[in-house]
Amino acid sequence: MLGVFSSSIVSPPEELVTAGCRTPSPKITADALVQRFVRTNGSPVSVIIGEDARLAFTHQNESPLRPRTFAVKDEIFCLFEGALDNLGSLRQQYGLSKSANEAVLVLEAYKALRDRAPYPPNHMVGHLSGDFAFIVFDKATSTLFVASDQHGKVPLYWGITADGQVAFADDADLLKGACGKSLASFPQGCFFSTALGEIRCYENPKSKITAVLASEEEIWGATFRVEGPAAVAATR
């Protein structure tokens, strides 16, 4: 699973920019990253969304318990990896058919949040139960929404390419070769929304999230942590 977005969609996290500058290491461009993904994976699907967003996925080497699914509707695109334990009840809540998969459900949940819901974004993610990571891109509003489950069961990483674009992927090795030290594990139990302009913990949305620069020996440029009594580390 791969999502790459230009700086006009999402500003590169300052912590990852700093990490990359502090310990320079080889990087490649966003185009080269997507090409590498397509070249090294069997039966890949790659979607170009205008000039500023690209999504790609493959079913190669996916877990049967945590499959990758993709959905698109009304210029909203969703890449989902994992499985929801409460998918059945959520289908009923959103008026979806029994055939609707997790990607369709998350897409509809995001659409309801955007168009109608009077509650904050953490509620959208907070009622999802299971192991998951997902990327939602709303082309109509140029909004990006990314989230990971509370226990980090589905890996998710993010980094900055050589040309300053932000990439999200479930494969750390893929991003290591593209983002150098401008790379980190996405903090579990958190979501990132360009509408809000920051990362938040959806269980404790008022908790501050800080990034600690890693030592030069570590593969990560930084580690994001949720502060507070119920702090969740981004490392695994």
N, C-alpha and C positions, 0 to 999 in steps of 0.2 A: 504494500500500500504506500503510495507516494502522492504528495500534494506539494506543488511549488507555486509561490505567489510573489509577484513583483512588489517593489516598495510603494507603488501607488495603491496597493491593497492593504499591506501590512508593513509597518515600520520594523526593521530588524531590531530585536531586543538589544538594548545597550550592553547588558551583561555579556552577551555572546560576542558582540562587536569588540568589547574590551578584551575578552579572553583570546580572541583570534589575533588581535594586535599585539598582545603581551607575549604570546608564543607563536610566531608565524609558522605556518605549515602549509603543505600543498593543498590547493583547492581547484575545483573545476567550475565551469559556468552552469547555470540552470539548464540550458539546452543540452549540455554534455551529460548532466546528471540524468535527465529524462531518457536520453539516448542510451546511456549505460543500463538503465533499468530495463528498457525494451530489449536491448541486445542480450542481457544475461538471464532473462526470465522466459519460461515457456508460455506461449499463447497469451502474451500481455495485451491489455486493453489500455489505450492511451487516449485521453480526451483533452483537446485544446479548447479553452474557454476564453474567447477574445484574445487580447494581447497580454493579459496579466495573470492568467491562472492556467495551470495544467494539473490534471489528475491522472494517475495510472495505477493499475492493479493487475494481479494475476492470481489464479487459483493454485499455482505451483507451490508445493510444500506447505499448503495451508493446513491447519488443524481441523479435523472433521467436527470437533466440538466448538471451534471458533472460526467459522468460515468468513470469507470476505464477500461483502455484497455491495451493490451499487444501485443507486436510484436517481432519477432526475424528473422534475416536474416544475412547470412554471419558472424556468430558469434558475431553479434551486438544485444543486448537485450534492449528493451525499455518498461518501465512501465510509463503510462501516466494517469493522472486524470484531468478531466475538459473537456472543449470544446473550439474549435477555431472558432472565428467568420469569419475568412477568409480562412477556410479550402478549399472551392471550388477553389479559385484563386491559392492557394498554390499547390493543386493537379495538376492544369494545369502547373504551373511553374516547377514542378518536374516530369512531365510526368506520373502521377499516374492515376489509374482508379477511377471512381466515387465511388467505394466501399471502397476505402482506408480510414481508420480511422485515428485519430490523432496520435496514436502510430506509425503507418506505416509512416505517413508523417514526424514525428520527426526523426525516424530512417533514412529515406532517406535524410533528411536535414543534419543530422550528418555525414552520409556517404559521401555526396557531399562535406561537409566542410573538412573532413579528406583527401579525395582523390583528389579533383579537385579545390575547391574554393580558389581564391586568396585573400579572405577577412578575417578579424579577427573573432574569435568565437562569439563576441557579436552581429554580424550581423545575425548569424543563429537564435538567440533567439529574436532579436529585431524586426524581421518581423512577429513574431507570435502575433496575436491579439486575446484576449479572456481571459478566466479564466483557469489557468492550473498550474500544477506542474509535473515535470517528472524526471525520472532517466534513463540514458542511460549508459550501460556498454559494452565496446568493448573488448571482450575476446582476440582478435587477438593482440591488442596493450596494453592490461591491462589498458585501459583508462576509467575513470569515468567522466560523464558529468551530472550535476544536475542543474535544474533551477526552478524558481518560477515566476509567473506573477507579473506585476508591482504593483498591488493593493492587493496582498496576498489573493485573493478570495478563492484559494484552499490552505488549511493549509499544511505546511511542516515543520518538525522538524528534528533536528539531534542531536546525542549524542554519547557517548563512553560507550561500554559495559565493564563488569568486566574484560574481557580478552583483552581489548585494541582495539577492532574492532569498526569501525564507522558505525552507523546505521542511516538511513533516514526513516521517516514514516509520514503519514498524521494523525496519532493518537497520541496526546501528552500523554495520559494516558498510552499507551503501552510502550512508552519510559521512562516515569517517573519511572516505576517499574523496568526498566532494566538498566538505565544509571545514576540514582541518580541525583546529581547536575551537572554532566557533560552533560548538556542538554540545548539546546537553540532553539528558533524559527529561521528557515532559513530565511535570509533577503529577503524580497520581492523585485522584480525587479532585482534580482541578479542571477548569475550562478557561479557554482564551477566546475573547470576542473582540473583534475590531470595533464593534459598536461601542464597547466600553473602553477599549484601548488598553486593556491589561489582563493579566491572569488573576483568577479568583478561585478560592476553594469553595465548592458548591455546598459542602456541609457547614462550613463556617465562613460565609462570604465576607465577614468583616475582618477576618484574620489577615495579617500582612504576610505577603510572600516575598522572601528575600533570596538573592542568589549569591552563593559563595564561590569565589574563583578557585579553581582547582590548582594543585601543584603541577609543575611542568611534566612530571612523570605520568600523570593520569591521562587517560584517553579523552575524558570530558573536559571541556573548557570551564564549565561551571556546574554547580548543583543547586537546584531550586528547592527551597524548603518552605513549608507552611508553618508560621510561628503560632504560639499559643499552646494551651494545655493538651489539645488534641492534635498536635503537630504531626504531619505526615511527611516523611522524607521522600525525595524524588528518586533516590537511589534504590537499587534492587539488590 
